Amino acid sequence: MKLKIRYDETVQTLDLDEKATEQLWVSLSLEGEGLSDSEREQKIQEAFDIQYNRPEYNSWHKFDRHRGYSRAQSSADDAEDDSEASEPLMSEVADDRILLKNELDRAEKESYEATCGWVRKVLVKKPEWADAFIAVRMDGEPIREYAARVGADENNITQKLKRAEKKLAEAYNPSEV
């Protein structure tokens, strides 16, 4: 049997003997009684095409089209500093956030710290409310775990959170933020 296999953009043909053809019939889980050899070979080729010879080049091309040499090549002056020569330009990548990761992380941290500072400023008379609000509402710690960590009752923590949310809602002014 001659089996056509797609490899990259070309099609190659393999010659299979009877034993390999029978093994391929079994491995593809094909059924059919009393078929002629040509019908069996046709069924094997069709099943092989469906499972393995799919035209996935376009999907591969979408994934790998940005790989390869960048336009940012080092010049003769930068011969000693070629550590950044393979780094792509911002205009070459689809999502430039990866190149700004440090700045984005720093901005997120500053925003988080500013929000925590505002919460502590508004709840200055009740620091335990502020701690509970930051831990549970902002950091996502479960109430049960926070209550166990500080040694308080879950209902007590829930009430503190409700009071803190009410106080923060009263103090919130979007024009200040």
Secondary structure as UniProt FT lines:
FT   STRAND          2..7
FT   TURN            8..9
FT   STRAND          10..15
FT   HELIX           18..27
FT   TURN            28..29
FT   HELIX           37..51
FT   HELIX           57..64
FT   TURN            65..66
FT   TURN            77..78
FT   TURN            83..86
FT   HELIX           90..92
FT   HELIX           96..98
FT   TURN            99..100
FT   HELIX           101..122
FT   TURN            123..125
FT   HELIX           127..132
FT   HELIX           133..138
FT   HELIX           143..150
FT   HELIX           154..171
FT   TURN            174..176
//
